[in-house]
Amino acid sequence: MSQSLVFITGSTGFIGSHVVIQTLEAGYKVRLSVRKESQIEGLKKLFSKHISNVDFVVIPDLSISSAFDSALKDVDYVLHLASPMPGKGEDFKKEYLQPAVQGTTSVLNAAKKFSTIKRVVIVSSILALVQLDALTGGKFEPREGRNQEISVDPDMEFPADPMASGGAKYHASKLLAHRATLEWVAENKPHFVVITLHPSFVFGRNLSQTSPDGVDGTNAMLWGCLYSEKPFIPAVGVDVRDVALAHVRALETKLNGNNEVQEFVLSASEKDGWSWTNIAKFAQEKYPGLGTKLEGSFDAPPPVESRRAQEILGIRWKRMEDTIASFLDHQLELRAQL
């Protein structure tokens, strides 16, 4: 295979670092955007095995379309993963909505200027396909194609509780950013294919975590549930390695409908071992030294339909035990280094 060039945003993140490694292992060259020059040295170490196929570009603000003008030169594919994480800001529009929406539309507007670009793959979230109360008692029914039927107001009031507020703001930003993508493609009819990936709760080894107290993001939610009497998120999970593989498969897998956004839900299910009853039992039996508190029987997880990703992208979801073990083994390794 000729070495196509893939431009990747968000390479410093949990999912992004896995995506970069799998993209390089698949034989592509990559160009990574970073917000600060100081981030480059750490990434060089992380991707040292393939560093001859990696170059970097500093883009302080992804919401400015012109910032990509030199970054996308000679690029064949774009993988856009950069997005604000939940709980990282108080101002919804400034710290969640603007980076999520403008960051995505800026990438799309920039890609439109370059005829070499064949596909733009955007990591969204399963939250972009469920209503705002789905995690707080409403129905959790994600499916491709339902974003535009979900009601969401950028001027809505958010909960006063900081944790609930951060989650709600993140959820709303995912709904609105994906809607902006759908509207942009309908209006612009680009020469490239736009693919959006919608993972459920992503768990696994975080390549950027270097200390036991560095658990964050969705892994922190898993960790918190394991040390609670009752889980506070549904047991709908997917291995970060499967999410990364979906990005790579999305680059060249044959697709139909070039002028439509191609959506893929990424999630394992109960048949792959995903339930809090199974997770609690596995953690206590296989990792007794961690002293996890979650035990007993819990409601079955809501069903999540991810057949499209299996059939078209050829993904075979890793079992819960493999995913949880990869995360917990890493935590034990970090503790052993103290």
N, C-alpha and C positions, 0 to 999 in steps of 0.2 A: 504494500500500500504506500502511495506517495504520502509524504508527511504534510498533511493539511494543518493549518494553523488555527488554533482555538483560542479565542479571547475569553477570559474568565474573570468575573468580579466575585468578591466575597471569599477569596482563597484563604483568608486567615480564619475563617469560621469553622465550626464543627463539621458541617456537611461539606463545605467548600474544600477543605484540605483533603478529604477522601476523594472528592470529585477530581481534583488535580492529579492525584496519584493514579487513579484508574484511567484517566484520560491519557496520561503519559505512558502507562503500561500498555495501553491499546495502540501505541505507536504514533500518537499525535504530538506536534509541537504546541506549546502553550505560551500565551502572553497574559500575565497576571496583573491586574490593576490593584494598587494599594493606595490607601489614603495618605500615608506618610512614608518618607524615605527610610525611616528607622525600622519599618516592618520588614524590609527586604532581607536583611541578614538572617533573621530567624527562619524565613521561608526558604532561603537557600540551603540551610541545614536540613530542613524538613524534606525537601525534594532533591537532596544531594545526589541520589542515585541516578537521576535523569537530568541533572542541571544543565547539560549541554543543549537540551531541548526546551529550556525555560528562559523567557526574558520578562522584564518588569516595566511597568509604566506607572507613574505617580499621578493619581487623579484625586485631588482633595475633596471634590464635591461632585458626586455622580449625578446630581440633578441638573447639571449644566450640560446641555447637549453638545456644545462646541468642544467640551473637554475631551471628547472621544475622537476628534478629527484625526489625530495622528495615531491614536491607539488602535484603530480599526483598519489601518492600511495593510493590505494583503491578507486579511483575515477571511477564513472560510466559514467558521461557525462561531456563535456567541453563546456562552453559558452565563446567565445572569443570576447570581445567588445573593448579592449584597442586599440587606434589608435590616431595618432596626429590629432589635430583639425586645420581647416584652419586658416591661418594668424599667426601661432605660431612660424614661423622660416623663415630664409632667404635662407638657404642652402637646395635645393630640395632633393638631394640624402641623405644627412646626417640627415635632420630633418623631412622629409616626407617619402621618398621612403624606406630608410633602416628600420625605425621603422614599417612601414606598411607591407612591404614584409617580412622582417626577423622576425618580431614579429609573423606573421601568420605561416610562415614555421617552426619556432622554436617550436611553440605549436604543430603543426602537427607531427614534428619529435619526439618530446617528447612523444606525445600520442601513437605513434607507438610502444613504448617500454612497454606499459602497456596493457595487455590482457583484463583487466576489463573494459576498455573504450569502450562503445557501439556507441556513437555519438559525433561528434565535430560540434558545431554550431557556425558559424562565422558571425558577423554582418558586412556587406559590405555597399553598398549604391546603390541607383538607378543610381548614376553617373558612377558606374562600368559597366553599360549597355547602356550608351549613348555616342555619340562622343564628342570630346573635345569642340566643338563650340556649343553644345546643349543649353547652357545658354546665349550665346552671338549672337543669330540670326540663328543658325543652327537648324536642325530638332531635336525635343525632342521626341524620339521614343524608350523608354525603353522596353525591353522584355527579358525574360529568354532565355539564350542560345546564345546571340549575342556578348559577350565580345571579343571573339577571332577574330571577323571580323572588330573590331575597330582599327584604326591606332593610335599608341601612341609611342613616342620615349623618353626614359629616359634622352637623351642628348638634348632634345628640348630647344628652347629659350622661356622664359616666359615673360609676359608683364612687362613693367617698373613700371606701377602704382602698389603700394604696395597692395591695396585691390584686384585688378584684378589678380595680381601675386599670392597672397595667395590662392584665389579660384581655379585658374588654377593648382597650385601645388597639392592642395588637390584632385582635380578631377583626375589628372594624377596618383597620388599615389593610388587612389581607383581602377582605371583601371588596373594598373600593379600588385597591391596586389591580386586582384581577379584572374588575369591571372596566377599568381604564384601558387595560390591555385588549379586552374584547372590543371595546368601542374604537380604539385606535386601529385595529386590524380591519374592522368593518369599514372605517372611513378611508384608510390609506391604501388598502389592497396591496400590500408590499410584494416585492419580487421574491422574497424569502418566505419559508414556512415558519410559523410561530407555534411553538409547543410549550404548554404549561404543565408542570408536574406538581401534584398535590399530595405530598406525604402526610400520613397521620403523625402521631407522636414518634419522633425519631430518636432511637436509643443506640448506644454502643460506645466503643472506645473513642474518646476525644483525643486526637493526635496532638492537640495544643495544650491539654491539661498536664501540668508538671508538678502539682502538689495535691495532697489529699483534700485540701479545702478549696480546690479549684473547680469543683463540680458546678456546672451552670446549665442554663437552658432547659431543654426537655430532660436531660439526664438528671438535673436537680429535682425535677418533678418526680421522676422515678425513685430517686433516692429518698425524697421526702415521704412518698407513699410507703416505701418499705419500712420506714421508721414511724409510721402512724398506725393507729388502730383501724383506720378506715381510709381507703384510697380516695383521692380527691380529683382524679381525672379518669376517664374511661380507659379500659385496657385495650386500646386500639393502637398497636405499635408497629413499627417497621425498622429494620436494621439499617443503620447509616450506610453500610456497604451496599445494600440493595438500592438505596436511593442514589448513591453515586453511580452504580451500574446503569440505572435508568437514564441518567444524564448521558452516559457514553452511548448507550443503545439508541437514544433519541437523535443522535447526530446523523446517522445514515440509514436507519430502519425505513423501509418503504412505507409511505403513508398515502392515504387518499384525501382529497379535499384541500388543495393548496391554499385557498383563500379563506379557510376557516381555521380558527385556533384549535389545535389538537390538544385536548385535555386528557390527563392520565392520573387517576387516583392511585397512590402508592401505599399499600397497607397489607400486612399479613392479617390473619383472622383467628378465630377460635380453633379452627381445625389445624392451625399451625402452633397450637399451644397457648394462644394469647387469652388469658383470663386472669383476674387478680387471684383467684383461688390457686391456679397453677403457679403463678409467679411467686406468691407468698410461700407455698410449699417448697418450690425449687430453691429459693434463697435460703430458707431455714435448714433444709436437708443438705445442700451442697456447700453452703457458706456459713456454718454455725458460728464461726469466730467473729463474724460481723455483727452478731446480736440484733438482727432485724426484728422488728416488733409485729409486722403485719402477719396475721395468721387467721385461719378459719375459712369459711365459705362466703363467697360474694356473688352478686348477680352476674349473669353472663354478660359479656360485652355486647354492645350494639353491633349488628351486622354491617359490614362495610364491603361494598362491591368493588373489587379491583381486578376483575377478569380482563378488562381491556388492556391493562399493562402486561398481564401475563400472556395474553394471546398475541399482541402486536409487538411489544418490546421483548418478549421472551423471558420475563423475570420469573424466577421461582423463589418465593419468599423463604428466607431463613427462619428456622423454628425459634420460638420464644427462648428456649434453653440456650441456644447458640448466641443470641443477641444479649440476653441478660448476663451470661457468662463472660462475654467479651468486655462488658462494662464492669462487672464486679471483680474480675481478674485484674483489671487495670487498677482499680482502687486498692486492691491488696498489694500490687506491685509498688504503688506509690507510698503506701504505708510502710512497706519493708525498707524503703530507702531512708526513712527518718532516723 
